[in-house]
């Protein structure tokens, strides 16, 4: 168990905001989720994939959070880039 994180810890109203900015036109793709797991991150990546113009190269910047490197996310990214 990590120091400072109790097993009965609850987030009490906090939310995770995922957002992507198109720097050329200022359009924001965003969603709020109650958690920040690989499942929510993957839902957001799928939303970006649906809403971004087809045929464009996307540049994503994400921190080193384990959720962003989950094997399921990596597999989806590998298949999306083919």
PyMOL Python script that loads the backbone (N, CA, C, O; Angstrom):
from pymol import cmd

cmd.read_pdbstr("""\
ATOM      1  N   UNK A   1       0.839  -1.173   0.000  1.00  0.00           N
ATOM      2  CA  UNK A   1       0.000   0.000   0.000  1.00  0.00           C
ATOM      3  C   UNK A   1       0.886   1.239   0.000  1.00  0.00           C
ATOM      4  O   UNK A   1       1.882   1.312   0.720  1.00  0.00           O
ATOM      5  N   UNK A   2       0.501   2.209  -0.823  1.00  0.00           N
ATOM      6  CA  UNK A   2       1.264   3.445  -0.886  1.00  0.00           C
ATOM      7  C   UNK A   2       1.014   4.284   0.368  1.00  0.00           C
ATOM      8  O   UNK A   2      -0.088   4.291   0.917  1.00  0.00           O
ATOM      9  N   UNK A   3       2.020   4.965   0.793  1.00  0.00           N
ATOM     10  CA  UNK A   3       1.897   5.832   1.958  1.00  0.00           C
ATOM     11  C   UNK A   3       0.928   6.961   1.647  1.00  0.00           C
ATOM     12  O   UNK A   3       1.019   7.591   0.593  1.00  0.00           O
ATOM     13  N   UNK A   4      -0.001   7.218   2.565  1.00  0.00           N
ATOM     14  CA  UNK A   4      -0.935   8.327   2.396  1.00  0.00           C
ATOM     15  C   UNK A   4      -2.218   7.961   1.670  1.00  0.00           C
ATOM     16  O   UNK A   4      -3.153   8.762   1.672  1.00  0.00           O
ATOM     17  N   UNK A   5      -2.308   6.799   1.052  1.00  0.00           N
ATOM     18  CA  UNK A   5      -3.528   6.378   0.352  1.00  0.00           C
ATOM     19  C   UNK A   5      -4.165   5.253   1.169  1.00  0.00           C
ATOM     20  O   UNK A   5      -3.636   4.145   1.252  1.00  0.00           O
ATOM     21  N   UNK A   6      -5.300   5.563   1.759  1.00  0.00           N
ATOM     22  CA  UNK A   6      -5.982   4.568   2.580  1.00  0.00           C
ATOM     23  C   UNK A   6      -6.912   3.741   1.711  1.00  0.00           C
ATOM     24  O   UNK A   6      -7.425   4.241   0.711  1.00  0.00           O
ATOM     25  N   UNK A   7      -7.141   2.470   2.076  1.00  0.00           N
ATOM     26  CA  UNK A   7      -8.037   1.628   1.264  1.00  0.00           C
ATOM     27  C   UNK A   7      -9.479   2.127   1.233  1.00  0.00           C
ATOM     28  O   UNK A   7     -10.221   1.792   0.309  1.00  0.00           O
ATOM     29  N   UNK A   8      -9.888   2.910   2.210  1.00  0.00           N
ATOM     30  CA  UNK A   8     -11.256   3.429   2.240  1.00  0.00           C
ATOM     31  C   UNK A   8     -11.360   4.834   1.655  1.00  0.00           C
ATOM     32  O   UNK A   8     -12.383   5.498   1.822  1.00  0.00           O
ATOM     33  N   UNK A   9     -10.319   5.293   0.975  1.00  0.00           N
ATOM     34  CA  UNK A   9     -10.289   6.635   0.389  1.00  0.00           C
ATOM     35  C   UNK A   9     -11.352   6.774  -0.693  1.00  0.00           C
ATOM     36  O   UNK A   9     -11.490   5.903  -1.551  1.00  0.00           O
ATOM     37  N   UNK A  10     -12.097   7.866  -0.649  1.00  0.00           N
ATOM     38  CA  UNK A  10     -13.091   8.170  -1.672  1.00  0.00           C
ATOM     39  C   UNK A  10     -12.800   9.571  -2.211  1.00  0.00           C
ATOM     40  O   UNK A  10     -12.307  10.428  -1.478  1.00  0.00           O
ATOM     41  N   UNK A  11     -13.099   9.803  -3.474  1.00  0.00           N
ATOM     42  CA  UNK A  11     -12.754  11.075  -4.112  1.00  0.00           C
ATOM     43  C   UNK A  11     -13.762  12.186  -3.837  1.00  0.00           C
ATOM     44  O   UNK A  11     -13.466  13.349  -4.113  1.00  0.00           O
ATOM     45  N   UNK A  12     -14.926  11.876  -3.310  1.00  0.00           N
ATOM     46  CA  UNK A  12     -15.924  12.861  -2.878  1.00  0.00           C
ATOM     47  C   UNK A  12     -16.098  14.042  -3.832  1.00  0.00           C
ATOM     48  O   UNK A  12     -15.749  15.178  -3.511  1.00  0.00           O
ATOM     49  N   UNK A  13     -16.636  13.751  -4.989  1.00  0.00           N
ATOM     50  CA  UNK A  13     -17.004  14.824  -5.892  1.00  0.00           C
ATOM     51  C   UNK A  13     -15.934  15.286  -6.858  1.00  0.00           C
ATOM     52  O   UNK A  13     -16.199  16.145  -7.699  1.00  0.00           O
ATOM     53  N   UNK A  14     -14.746  14.745  -6.763  1.00  0.00           N
ATOM     54  CA  UNK A  14     -13.730  15.150  -7.728  1.00  0.00           C
ATOM     55  C   UNK A  14     -14.010  14.482  -9.065  1.00  0.00           C
ATOM     56  O   UNK A  14     -14.704  13.467  -9.130  1.00  0.00           O
ATOM     57  N   UNK A  15     -13.478  15.045 -10.101  1.00  0.00           N
ATOM     58  CA  UNK A  15     -13.694  14.541 -11.451  1.00  0.00           C
ATOM     59  C   UNK A  15     -12.394  14.646 -12.227  1.00  0.00           C
ATOM     60  O   UNK A  15     -11.515  15.438 -11.888  1.00  0.00           O
ATOM     61  N   UNK A  16     -12.283  13.848 -13.258  1.00  0.00           N
ATOM     62  CA  UNK A  16     -11.127  13.911 -14.140  1.00  0.00           C
ATOM     63  C   UNK A  16     -11.558  14.578 -15.436  1.00  0.00           C
ATOM     64  O   UNK A  16     -12.543  14.174 -16.054  1.00  0.00           O
ATOM     65  N   UNK A  17     -10.821  15.591 -15.840  1.00  0.00           N
ATOM     66  CA  UNK A  17     -11.092  16.280 -17.099  1.00  0.00           C
ATOM     67  C   UNK A  17     -10.060  15.837 -18.125  1.00  0.00           C
ATOM     68  O   UNK A  17      -8.856  15.978 -17.911  1.00  0.00           O
ATOM     69  N   UNK A  18     -10.537  15.305 -19.233  1.00  0.00           N
ATOM     70  CA  UNK A  18      -9.681  15.006 -20.375  1.00  0.00           C
ATOM     71  C   UNK A  18      -9.986  16.068 -21.422  1.00  0.00           C
ATOM     72  O   UNK A  18     -11.152  16.344 -21.703  1.00  0.00           O
ATOM     73  N   UNK A  19      -8.947  16.667 -22.004  1.00  0.00           N
ATOM     74  CA  UNK A  19      -9.173  17.702 -23.006  1.00  0.00           C
ATOM     75  C   UNK A  19      -8.088  17.648 -24.074  1.00  0.00           C
ATOM     76  O   UNK A  19      -6.921  17.379 -23.790  1.00  0.00           O
ATOM     77  N   UNK A  20      -8.502  17.910 -25.301  1.00  0.00           N
ATOM     78  CA  UNK A  20      -7.578  17.982 -26.436  1.00  0.00           C
ATOM     79  C   UNK A  20      -7.871  19.289 -27.163  1.00  0.00           C
ATOM     80  O   UNK A  20      -9.031  19.629 -27.397  1.00  0.00           O
ATOM     81  N   UNK A  21      -6.834  20.008 -27.513  1.00  0.00           N
ATOM     82  CA  UNK A  21      -6.974  21.301 -28.173  1.00  0.00           C
ATOM     83  C   UNK A  21      -6.421  21.233 -29.586  1.00  0.00           C
ATOM     84  O   UNK A  21      -5.293  20.789 -29.798  1.00  0.00           O
ATOM     85  N   UNK A  22      -7.212  21.671 -30.546  1.00  0.00           N
ATOM     86  CA  UNK A  22      -6.735  21.856 -31.904  1.00  0.00           C
ATOM     87  C   UNK A  22      -6.156  23.267 -31.946  1.00  0.00           C
ATOM     88  O   UNK A  22      -6.900  24.247 -31.919  1.00  0.00           O
ATOM     89  N   UNK A  23      -4.840  23.370 -32.011  1.00  0.00           N
ATOM     90  CA  UNK A  23      -4.194  24.688 -31.936  1.00  0.00           C
ATOM     91  C   UNK A  23      -4.424  25.527 -33.191  1.00  0.00           C
ATOM     92  O   UNK A  23      -4.216  26.740 -33.160  1.00  0.00           O
ATOM     93  N   UNK A  24      -4.845  24.917 -34.279  1.00  0.00           N
ATOM     94  CA  UNK A  24      -5.092  25.676 -35.505  1.00  0.00           C
ATOM     95  C   UNK A  24      -6.416  26.413 -35.492  1.00  0.00           C
ATOM     96  O   UNK A  24      -6.510  27.530 -36.000  1.00  0.00           O
ATOM     97  N   UNK A  25      -7.454  25.792 -34.906  1.00  0.00           N
ATOM     98  CA  UNK A  25      -8.763  26.456 -34.922  1.00  0.00           C
ATOM     99  C   UNK A  25      -9.353  26.696 -33.536  1.00  0.00           C
ATOM    100  O   UNK A  25     -10.424  27.292 -33.421  1.00  0.00           O
ATOM    101  N   UNK A  26      -8.678  26.246 -32.489  1.00  0.00           N
ATOM    102  CA  UNK A  26      -9.137  26.487 -31.127  1.00  0.00           C
ATOM    103  C   UNK A  26     -10.212  25.543 -30.637  1.00  0.00           C
ATOM    104  O   UNK A  26     -10.703  25.705 -29.520  1.00  0.00           O
ATOM    105  N   UNK A  27     -10.596  24.556 -31.443  1.00  0.00           N
ATOM    106  CA  UNK A  27     -11.631  23.606 -31.031  1.00  0.00           C
ATOM    107  C   UNK A  27     -11.082  22.711 -29.922  1.00  0.00           C
ATOM    108  O   UNK A  27      -9.948  22.238 -29.985  1.00  0.00           O
ATOM    109  N   UNK A  28     -11.920  22.493 -28.902  1.00  0.00           N
ATOM    110  CA  UNK A  28     -11.551  21.621 -27.789  1.00  0.00           C
ATOM    111  C   UNK A  28     -12.440  20.380 -27.815  1.00  0.00           C
ATOM    112  O   UNK A  28     -13.661  20.488 -27.929  1.00  0.00           O
ATOM    113  N   UNK A  29     -11.833  19.223 -27.710  1.00  0.00           N
ATOM    114  CA  UNK A  29     -12.545  17.971 -27.518  1.00  0.00           C
ATOM    115  C   UNK A  29     -12.327  17.632 -26.052  1.00  0.00           C
ATOM    116  O   UNK A  29     -11.188  17.521 -25.599  1.00  0.00           O
ATOM    117  N   UNK A  30     -13.407  17.469 -25.316  1.00  0.00           N
ATOM    118  CA  UNK A  30     -13.241  17.214 -23.895  1.00  0.00           C
ATOM    119  C   UNK A  30     -14.312  16.319 -23.326  1.00  0.00           C
ATOM    120  O   UNK A  30     -15.383  16.146 -23.907  1.00  0.00           O
ATOM    121  N   UNK A  31     -13.999  15.754 -22.177  1.00  0.00           N
ATOM    122  CA  UNK A  31     -14.974  14.976 -21.434  1.00  0.00           C
ATOM    123  C   UNK A  31     -14.531  14.885 -19.981  1.00  0.00           C
ATOM    124  O   UNK A  31     -13.340  14.882 -19.672  1.00  0.00           O
ATOM    125  N   UNK A  32     -15.508  14.814 -19.111  1.00  0.00           N
ATOM    126  CA  UNK A  32     -15.247  14.610 -17.685  1.00  0.00           C
ATOM    127  C   UNK A  32     -15.615  13.177 -17.331  1.00  0.00           C
ATOM    128  O   UNK A  32     -16.623  12.647 -17.797  1.00  0.00           O
ATOM    129  N   UNK A  33     -14.803  12.573 -16.519  1.00  0.00           N
ATOM    130  CA  UNK A  33     -15.030  11.200 -16.076  1.00  0.00           C
ATOM    131  C   UNK A  33     -14.868  11.150 -14.560  1.00  0.00           C
ATOM    132  O   UNK A  33     -14.113  11.941 -13.994  1.00  0.00           O
ATOM    133  N   UNK A  34     -15.560  10.238 -13.900  1.00  0.00           N
ATOM    134  CA  UNK A  34     -15.432  10.137 -12.453  1.00  0.00           C
ATOM    135  C   UNK A  34     -14.104   9.532 -12.001  1.00  0.00           C
ATOM    136  O   UNK A  34     -13.701   9.696 -10.849  1.00  0.00           O
ATOM    137  N   UNK A  35     -13.433   8.839 -12.906  1.00  0.00           N
ATOM    138  CA  UNK A  35     -12.166   8.186 -12.575  1.00  0.00           C
ATOM    139  C   UNK A  35     -11.153   8.459 -13.674  1.00  0.00           C
ATOM    140  O   UNK A  35     -11.484   9.038 -14.708  1.00  0.00           O
ATOM    141  N   UNK A  36      -9.909   8.035 -13.439  1.00  0.00           N
ATOM    142  CA  UNK A  36      -8.839   8.191 -14.428  1.00  0.00           C
ATOM    143  C   UNK A  36      -8.131   6.844 -14.577  1.00  0.00           C
ATOM    144  O   UNK A  36      -6.978   6.679 -14.179  1.00  0.00           O
ATOM    145  N   UNK A  37      -8.852   5.890 -15.161  1.00  0.00           N
ATOM    146  CA  UNK A  37      -8.269   4.581 -15.416  1.00  0.00           C
ATOM    147  C   UNK A  37      -8.000   4.440 -16.907  1.00  0.00           C
ATOM    148  O   UNK A  37      -8.354   5.317 -17.695  1.00  0.00           O
ATOM    149  N   UNK A  38      -7.375   3.335 -17.289  1.00  0.00           N
ATOM    150  CA  UNK A  38      -7.095   3.136 -18.713  1.00  0.00           C
ATOM    151  C   UNK A  38      -8.386   3.070 -19.530  1.00  0.00           C
ATOM    152  O   UNK A  38      -8.387   3.426 -20.708  1.00  0.00           O
ATOM    153  N   UNK A  39      -9.480   2.621 -18.921  1.00  0.00           N
ATOM    154  CA  UNK A  39     -10.752   2.535 -19.653  1.00  0.00           C
ATOM    155  C   UNK A  39     -11.272   3.924 -20.014  1.00  0.00           C
ATOM    156  O   UNK A  39     -11.703   4.152 -21.144  1.00  0.00           O
ATOM    157  N   UNK A  40     -11.232   4.845 -19.065  1.00  0.00           N
ATOM    158  CA  UNK A  40     -11.672   6.210 -19.350  1.00  0.00           C
ATOM    159  C   UNK A  40     -10.734   6.900 -20.342  1.00  0.00           C
ATOM    160  O   UNK A  40     -11.181   7.622 -21.233  1.00  0.00           O
ATOM    161  N   UNK A  41      -9.434   6.670 -20.177  1.00  0.00           N
ATOM    162  CA  UNK A  41      -8.452   7.258 -21.096  1.00  0.00           C
ATOM    163  C   UNK A  41      -8.688   6.740 -22.513  1.00  0.00           C
ATOM    164  O   UNK A  41      -8.620   7.507 -23.474  1.00  0.00           O
ATOM    165  N   UNK A  42      -8.963   5.452 -22.645  1.00  0.00           N
ATOM    166  CA  UNK A  42      -9.213   4.868 -23.965  1.00  0.00           C
ATOM    167  C   UNK A  42     -10.503   5.414 -24.577  1.00  0.00           C
ATOM    168  O   UNK A  42     -10.560   5.645 -25.784  1.00  0.00           O
ATOM    169  N   UNK A  43     -11.537   5.623 -23.763  1.00  0.00           N
ATOM    170  CA  UNK A  43     -12.769   6.243 -24.267  1.00  0.00           C
ATOM    171  C   UNK A  43     -12.472   7.627 -24.844  1.00  0.00           C
ATOM    172  O   UNK A  43     -13.002   8.005 -25.888  1.00  0.00           O
ATOM    173  N   UNK A  44     -11.615   8.373 -24.148  1.00  0.00           N
ATOM    174  CA  UNK A  44     -11.260   9.697 -24.627  1.00  0.00           C
ATOM    175  C   UNK A  44     -10.457   9.627 -25.921  1.00  0.00           C
ATOM    176  O   UNK A  44     -10.695  10.412 -26.840  1.00  0.00           O
ATOM    177  N   UNK A  45      -9.519   8.705 -26.002  1.00  0.00           N
ATOM    178  CA  UNK A  45      -8.748   8.548 -27.242  1.00  0.00           C
ATOM    179  C   UNK A  45      -9.662   8.185 -28.407  1.00  0.00           C
ATOM    180  O   UNK A  45      -9.473   8.672 -29.521  1.00  0.00           O
ATOM    181  N   UNK A  46     -10.646   7.335 -28.155  1.00  0.00           N
ATOM    182  CA  UNK A  46     -11.602   6.969 -29.211  1.00  0.00           C
ATOM    183  C   UNK A  46     -12.427   8.185 -29.641  1.00  0.00           C
ATOM    184  O   UNK A  46     -12.729   8.345 -30.824  1.00  0.00           O
ATOM    185  N   UNK A  47     -12.788   9.033 -28.689  1.00  0.00           N
ATOM    186  CA  UNK A  47     -13.520  10.258 -29.029  1.00  0.00           C
ATOM    187  C   UNK A  47     -12.668  11.167 -29.910  1.00  0.00           C
ATOM    188  O   UNK A  47     -13.160  11.721 -30.893  1.00  0.00           O
ATOM    189  N   UNK A  48     -11.404  11.318 -29.562  1.00  0.00           N
ATOM    190  CA  UNK A  48     -10.499  12.121 -30.393  1.00  0.00           C
ATOM    191  C   UNK A  48     -10.429  11.524 -31.792  1.00  0.00           C
ATOM    192  O   UNK A  48     -10.490  12.254 -32.782  1.00  0.00           O
ATOM    193  N   UNK A  49     -10.303  10.222 -31.879  1.00  0.00           N
ATOM    194  CA  UNK A  49     -10.209   9.541 -33.170  1.00  0.00           C
ATOM    195  C   UNK A  49     -11.459   9.788 -34.014  1.00  0.00           C
ATOM    196  O   UNK A  49     -11.361   9.988 -35.224  1.00  0.00           O
ATOM    197  N   UNK A  50     -12.631   9.774 -33.380  1.00  0.00           N
ATOM    198  CA  UNK A  50     -13.891  10.016 -34.101  1.00  0.00           C
ATOM    199  C   UNK A  50     -14.016  11.459 -34.574  1.00  0.00           C
ATOM    200  O   UNK A  50     -14.472  11.714 -35.689  1.00  0.00           O
ATOM    201  N   UNK A  51     -13.608  12.408 -33.724  1.00  0.00           N
ATOM    202  CA  UNK A  51     -13.874  13.821 -33.994  1.00  0.00           C
ATOM    203  C   UNK A  51     -12.767  14.554 -34.748  1.00  0.00           C
ATOM    204  O   UNK A  51     -13.013  15.605 -35.340  1.00  0.00           O
ATOM    205  N   UNK A  52     -11.568  14.016 -34.732  1.00  0.00           N
ATOM    206  CA  UNK A  52     -10.456  14.682 -35.424  1.00  0.00           C
ATOM    207  C   UNK A  52     -10.588  14.462 -36.931  1.00  0.00           C
ATOM    208  O   UNK A  52     -11.090  13.426 -37.367  1.00  0.00           O
ATOM    209  N   UNK A  53     -10.140  15.427 -37.719  1.00  0.00           N
ATOM    210  CA  UNK A  53     -10.198  15.261 -39.173  1.00  0.00           C
ATOM    211  C   UNK A  53      -9.410  14.025 -39.616  1.00  0.00           C
ATOM    212  O   UNK A  53      -8.296  13.784 -39.150  1.00  0.00           O
ATOM    213  N   UNK A  54      -9.993  13.269 -40.500  1.00  0.00           N
ATOM    214  CA  UNK A  54      -9.329  12.060 -41.009  1.00  0.00           C
ATOM    215  C   UNK A  54      -8.134  12.441 -41.878  1.00  0.00           C
ATOM    216  O   UNK A  54      -8.151  13.460 -42.568  1.00  0.00           O
ATOM    217  N   UNK A  55      -7.116  11.618 -41.834  1.00  0.00           N
ATOM    218  CA  UNK A  55      -5.940  11.840 -42.654  1.00  0.00           C
ATOM    219  C   UNK A  55      -4.941  12.823 -42.059  1.00  0.00           C
ATOM    220  O   UNK A  55      -3.909  13.096 -42.672  1.00  0.00           O
ATOM    221  N   UNK A  56      -5.222  13.349 -40.897  1.00  0.00           N
ATOM    222  CA  UNK A  56      -4.307  14.291 -40.254  1.00  0.00           C
ATOM    223  C   UNK A  56      -3.446  13.551 -39.230  1.00  0.00           C
ATOM    224  O   UNK A  56      -3.907  12.606 -38.591  1.00  0.00           O
ATOM    225  N   UNK A  57      -2.216  13.979 -39.082  1.00  0.00           N
ATOM    226  CA  UNK A  57      -1.344  13.432 -38.044  1.00  0.00           C
ATOM    227  C   UNK A  57      -1.639  14.153 -36.745  1.00  0.00           C
ATOM    228  O   UNK A  57      -1.629  15.383 -36.692  1.00  0.00           O
ATOM    229  N   UNK A  58      -1.899  13.393 -35.702  1.00  0.00           N
ATOM    230  CA  UNK A  58      -2.185  13.974 -34.394  1.00  0.00           C
ATOM    231  C   UNK A  58      -0.961  13.837 -33.502  1.00  0.00           C
ATOM    232  O   UNK A  58      -0.263  12.824 -33.536  1.00  0.00           O
ATOM    233  N   UNK A  59      -0.712  14.852 -32.718  1.00  0.00           N
ATOM    234  CA  UNK A  59       0.389  14.837 -31.759  1.00  0.00           C
ATOM    235  C   UNK A  59      -0.223  14.922 -30.369  1.00  0.00           C
ATOM    236  O   UNK A  59      -0.822  15.935 -30.009  1.00  0.00           O
ATOM    237  N   UNK A  60      -0.072  13.863 -29.592  1.00  0.00           N
ATOM    238  CA  UNK A  60      -0.626  13.823 -28.244  1.00  0.00           C
ATOM    239  C   UNK A  60       0.492  13.979 -27.233  1.00  0.00           C
ATOM    240  O   UNK A  60       1.549  13.358 -27.349  1.00  0.00           O
ATOM    241  N   UNK A  61       0.245  14.809 -26.250  1.00  0.00           N
ATOM    242  CA  UNK A  61       1.203  14.986 -25.164  1.00  0.00           C
ATOM    243  C   UNK A  61       0.511  14.512 -23.892  1.00  0.00           C
ATOM    244  O   UNK A  61      -0.533  15.042 -23.511  1.00  0.00           O
ATOM    245  N   UNK A  62       1.082  13.533 -23.253  1.00  0.00           N
ATOM    246  CA  UNK A  62       0.519  12.992 -22.013  1.00  0.00           C
ATOM    247  C   UNK A  62       1.643  12.824 -21.005  1.00  0.00           C
ATOM    248  O   UNK A  62       2.800  12.616 -21.369  1.00  0.00           O
ATOM    249  N   UNK A  63       1.283  12.916 -19.738  1.00  0.00           N
ATOM    250  CA  UNK A  63       2.307  12.735 -18.711  1.00  0.00           C
ATOM    251  C   UNK A  63       2.666  11.257 -18.577  1.00  0.00           C
ATOM    252  O   UNK A  63       2.199  10.424 -19.354  1.00  0.00           O
ATOM    253  N   UNK A  64       3.479  10.946 -17.609  1.00  0.00           N
ATOM    254  CA  UNK A  64       4.016   9.594 -17.446  1.00  0.00           C
ATOM    255  C   UNK A  64       3.119   8.727 -16.564  1.00  0.00           C
ATOM    256  O   UNK A  64       3.583   7.727 -16.016  1.00  0.00           O
ATOM    257  N   UNK A  65       1.866   9.085 -16.419  1.00  0.00           N
ATOM    258  CA  UNK A  65       0.920   8.350 -15.589  1.00  0.00           C
ATOM    259  C   UNK A  65       0.732   6.945 -16.150  1.00  0.00           C
ATOM    260  O   UNK A  65       0.631   6.774 -17.365  1.00  0.00           O
ATOM    261  N   UNK A  66       0.682   5.947 -15.286  1.00  0.00           N
ATOM    262  CA  UNK A  66       0.603   4.545 -15.717  1.00  0.00           C
ATOM    263  C   UNK A  66      -0.605   4.270 -16.604  1.00  0.00           C
ATOM    264  O   UNK A  66      -0.535   3.432 -17.503  1.00  0.00           O
ATOM    265  N   UNK A  67      -1.706   4.965 -16.361  1.00  0.00           N
ATOM    266  CA  UNK A  67      -2.910   4.794 -17.179  1.00  0.00           C
ATOM    267  C   UNK A  67      -2.625   5.022 -18.656  1.00  0.00           C
ATOM    268  O   UNK A  67      -3.175   4.327 -19.510  1.00  0.00           O
ATOM    269  N   UNK A  68      -1.778   5.982 -18.959  1.00  0.00           N
ATOM    270  CA  UNK A  68      -1.488   6.321 -20.351  1.00  0.00           C
ATOM    271  C   UNK A  68      -0.623   5.279 -21.035  1.00  0.00           C
ATOM    272  O   UNK A  68      -0.519   5.266 -22.262  1.00  0.00           O
ATOM    273  N   UNK A  69       0.009   4.392 -20.244  1.00  0.00           N
ATOM    274  CA  UNK A  69       0.908   3.376 -20.803  1.00  0.00           C
ATOM    275  C   UNK A  69       0.365   1.960 -20.614  1.00  0.00           C
ATOM    276  O   UNK A  69       1.095   0.987 -20.807  1.00  0.00           O
ATOM    277  N   UNK A  70      -0.890   1.839 -20.244  1.00  0.00           N
ATOM    278  CA  UNK A  70      -1.496   0.529 -19.997  1.00  0.00           C
ATOM    279  C   UNK A  70      -1.403  -0.322 -21.266  1.00  0.00           C
ATOM    280  O   UNK A  70      -1.531   0.217 -22.365  1.00  0.00           O
ATOM    281  N   UNK A  71      -1.186  -1.632 -21.147  1.00  0.00           N
ATOM    282  CA  UNK A  71      -1.070  -2.499 -22.331  1.00  0.00           C
ATOM    283  C   UNK A  71      -2.261  -2.410 -23.291  1.00  0.00           C
ATOM    284  O   UNK A  71      -2.079  -2.483 -24.506  1.00  0.00           O
ATOM    285  N   UNK A  72      -3.460  -2.256 -22.764  1.00  0.00           N
ATOM    286  CA  UNK A  72      -4.638  -2.138 -23.642  1.00  0.00           C
ATOM    287  C   UNK A  72      -4.571  -0.839 -24.445  1.00  0.00           C
ATOM    288  O   UNK A  72      -4.907  -0.819 -25.628  1.00  0.00           O
ATOM    289  N   UNK A  73      -4.140   0.233 -23.805  1.00  0.00           N
ATOM    290  CA  UNK A  73      -3.999   1.525 -24.492  1.00  0.00           C
ATOM    291  C   UNK A  73      -2.900   1.430 -25.552  1.00  0.00           C
ATOM    292  O   UNK A  73      -3.074   1.896 -26.679  1.00  0.00           O
ATOM    293  N   UNK A  74      -1.782   0.830 -25.187  1.00  0.00           N
ATOM    294  CA  UNK A  74      -0.686   0.671 -26.161  1.00  0.00           C
ATOM    295  C   UNK A  74      -1.130  -0.135 -27.369  1.00  0.00           C
ATOM    296  O   UNK A  74      -0.793   0.206 -28.503  1.00  0.00           O
ATOM    297  N   UNK A  75      -1.889  -1.208 -27.135  1.00  0.00           N
ATOM    298  CA  UNK A  75      -2.371  -2.038 -28.247  1.00  0.00           C
ATOM    299  C   UNK A  75      -3.316  -1.237 -29.140  1.00  0.00           C
ATOM    300  O   UNK A  75      -3.247  -1.343 -30.365  1.00  0.00           O
ATOM    301  N   UNK A  76      -4.190  -0.441 -28.543  1.00  0.00           N
ATOM    302  CA  UNK A  76      -5.110   0.375 -29.332  1.00  0.00           C
ATOM    303  C   UNK A  76      -4.338   1.402 -30.163  1.00  0.00           C
ATOM    304  O   UNK A  76      -4.632   1.592 -31.343  1.00  0.00           O
ATOM    305  N   UNK A  77      -3.364   2.057 -29.558  1.00  0.00           N
ATOM    306  CA  UNK A  77      -2.566   3.035 -30.291  1.00  0.00           C
ATOM    307  C   UNK A  77      -1.801   2.379 -31.438  1.00  0.00           C
ATOM    308  O   UNK A  77      -1.723   2.934 -32.534  1.00  0.00           O
ATOM    309  N   UNK A  78      -1.238   1.200 -31.185  1.00  0.00           N
ATOM    310  CA  UNK A  78      -0.542   0.471 -32.257  1.00  0.00           C
ATOM    311  C   UNK A  78      -1.492   0.165 -33.418  1.00  0.00           C
ATOM    312  O   UNK A  78      -1.121   0.331 -34.580  1.00  0.00           O
ATOM    313  N   UNK A  79      -2.690  -0.270 -33.115  1.00  0.00           N
ATOM    314  CA  UNK A  79      -3.634  -0.604 -34.193  1.00  0.00           C
ATOM    315  C   UNK A  79      -4.154   0.656 -34.882  1.00  0.00           C
ATOM    316  O   UNK A  79      -4.452   0.627 -36.076  1.00  0.00           O
ATOM    317  N   UNK A  80      -4.265   1.755 -34.145  1.00  0.00           N
ATOM    318  CA  UNK A  80      -4.780   3.004 -34.729  1.00  0.00           C
ATOM    319  C   UNK A  80      -3.756   3.649 -35.664  1.00  0.00           C
ATOM    320  O   UNK A  80      -4.138   4.417 -36.546  1.00  0.00           O
ATOM    321  N   UNK A  81      -2.481   3.359 -35.494  1.00  0.00           N
ATOM    322  CA  UNK A  81      -1.468   3.983 -36.324  1.00  0.00           C
ATOM    323  C   UNK A  81      -1.151   3.171 -37.570  1.00  0.00           C
ATOM    324  O   UNK A  81      -0.283   3.556 -38.353  1.00  0.00           O
ATOM    325  N   UNK A  82      -1.820   2.090 -37.758  1.00  0.00           N
ATOM    326  CA  UNK A  82      -1.576   1.270 -38.958  1.00  0.00           C
ATOM    327  C   UNK A  82      -2.501   1.657 -40.068  1.00  0.00           C
ATOM    328  O   UNK A  82      -2.441   1.076 -41.152  1.00  0.00           O
TER     329      UNK A  82
END
""", "prot")
cmd.dss("prot")
cmd.show_as("cartoon", "prot")
cmd.util.cbc("prot")
cmd.orient("prot")
